[in-house]
Amino acid sequence: MFFNYSNLEGGSAGVEKMEVGMEVEYNLGARGSAGGHMAAENVRPLPKGTLSLPPCNLPPIEGVVLRPLRCVNPEQLEYPGLIQSNEGKPQ
């Protein structure tokens, strides 16, 4: 979910405290003049363990990154990375 640091509690000072996988709460809002894209607003960090995620009953799939993600563009709906699954291949 995209968000601008101006929508983060604490503003730009709060950005340095953000980490990948951090739990947050936010409001979902439209961004841009056309309103076609959604973005997080009023982003507030939560203490670790606040959110309970449903268990994932799917087995992990191993694979190889063939083409990594080159850039992140909030205007894109999909990204051009490519992973080849090892399923069905001898290990």
Residue pairs with C-beta under 8 A, 6 or more apart in sequence:
1 26
1 28
1 38
1 39
1 40
2 31
2 37
2 39
2 40
2 74
3 26
3 39
3 40
3 41
3 43
4 39
5 11
5 12
5 14
5 15
6 12
7 26
7 39
7 40
7 41
7 42
7 43
8 14
8 15
8 18
8 43
9 42
9 43
9 44
9 45
10 17
14 45
17 45
18 45
22 45
22 48
23 45
23 46
23 47
23 48
23 49
23 50
23 51
24 40
24 43
24 44
24 45
24 46
25 43
25 44
25 46
26 40
26 41
26 42
26 43
26 44
27 40
27 41
27 42
28 38
28 39
28 40
28 41
29 38
29 39
29 40
29 41
30 36
30 37
30 38
30 39
31 37
31 38
31 39
37 74
37 75
39 74
61 85
61 86
61 87
62 85
62 86
63 83
63 84
63 85
63 86
64 83
64 84
64 86
65 81
65 82
65 83
66 82
66 83
66 84
67 80
67 81
67 82
68 81
69 79
69 80
69 81
70 80
72 79
